[in-house]
Amino acid sequence: WSIHIVALGSECPGGVGPGEEIMGQGQLQGGLLWSYLGHGALVGPCDLESSMHNPAFMEYSSLVFGDVTVVVRDCPSWDLLDSDWASVRKVLEQADILVIKYSVTDKLAFQQVRNGYAPRLRPLLRHWGVPVILVAVGARLNDEGPPCTCPLCASDWSSCVPHSEGLQLSRDLGATYLELPSLNHVFVGRYFGSVLEYFMIQCLKHKAKERPEKRRGNKVNDLRPPHLEQPARLPPIRVEESSFSQDMQWLLERGVQFADVAFYAGDSGKELGWAHAAVLCAVSPYFRQLLLGPKTRERPQSRCVCRERDGGPNSLLSNWDGAIIDDMPRSEAHSTGRLSRLVVKDPLLCMCLWETLMFIYRGAWEWDHLQEALEEKLKNTLAAAQLIERIRSLIGKEKGPRDTPSARAAQLGPQTLVNLFNSPLYSDVIFMVQGSVLPAHRAVLVARCDVMAAMFSGKYAEARSRVVPIHGVSSDTFLSFLEYLYTDSCCPASVLQAMAVLVCAEMYQVKRLQHLCEVCVCAYLQSMPSRELSSTGISVIRLLRRAKCHNAEQLYIWLLHFIANNYLIFSHKPDFLELSEEEREQVERLRWPSRGYLQELSEYQQRRRKLRKSRCIVM
């Protein structure tokens, strides 16, 4: 190994002026780097570096760390940068470490370096990334205490380089700054030497990474182990986008059979539309108080202009004659039951009731879309803004400083029905599952699940009964299934719970929930470390069988790849024999590590043992 050190500048006062000869060997032996290298330094170009010899530089070499050659090229004259810049740059390109020297008693030379040569070197040093050591040599007469104002000290202070200026130059060059009062063995060996040796060690480490050390006569090391490829990526599980808003919109448009709220115009008595009390009460405390009447004590907090003018919440809506009507004329498709009739008193709300209900059913968070729809319907921006404020009061949401588009987007539509989940409020069906009573709402179930829609809409016993028994599913599993229908999210607590919900989702043909459960199973299995995977009581092979039985195609393919990627773990388990011939062929084809790699590894270990035995016999 060899390390190239380039030194620029002179540590002696006055330096080398234009036209003067470069220092000879006698002067050189008193220099900084020569003092560090000691008596072993040889003047002249190194044999290995003779092709790079430059007569403008004083060259000498020595050995450090036992067998590392240090080649020093020393140029005490800065004028060479002006007369032969190309030559200097060529030498600097080969440098591993750059040392810049100056005398603290030669302020004029320091200013020339700082103002003239440092700006030229700075971009090159940053580009090459060469470590730089800036060394100030010499002692000032007034180093201790505040600057003296006597004539002798004042004259010395003006001619010496202050510590602050040297430190600033080192920052500009990105250099390590040192001050050496003299060139004795303490300052040169302990201070300068320790810094220089640190950079030499870092340089050797960097070269070792770029060019690994040649192996010397060790035949065992000549054997290279076989290369192990990374395991194949597991196939992704694709999940459909949420259809919650579309399902609730369908409920408003076509779910008249399960509607239990009718709206009428206050001035003409004309029927305006139908809605579902469960959805309205889940979104708006105003509707909750209006429809439940004396059953609830909460008061809707409405601050709209109408309330302030009329003095009550009935300025927007009210019950027909203040009571719930049971004998209302309803469409043929509508089931018999309780029907509430509401009168819309506000003319703007009367005109845009459909857009308002659509906004509420889709989650009551798409304010921008609501404003566009109202402006298009009313053809009046001011009237649309007034109606927006009244709708805010209707759903109990006042506009505040945090009501930004990002904050509104965070309020997802599925969260609107959280209050209805497992709640008896306006519940019209009760599921009996393993002795547990689970209340629900037909309107939500019909909108979110096609099998439930057929069950409650057709000529089945469930359509006429309030209590519906559920068989073949645990209460926790069915409750998780209902939670998805109301909140559009699913968080099973374990792999087995996720598989149980997956089976329930396949039973009721809710594809998105099935795919979410597949993602949960994959996430749980991937999070297990190898030791836990080998000792767990969960049978991945049986999970594979259940995934195939319940049409979870994505999970089935993923589990096959997962077994193949962990072949050494699963191949030793007894249930591995339960795989079909076709499945075993696919696992063998995808297995990691492959048979070829294991064979190469076995051959490599055999050759290595033979070489070690032969080496022991020779020794």
Disulfide bonds with the S-S distance in Angstrom:
none
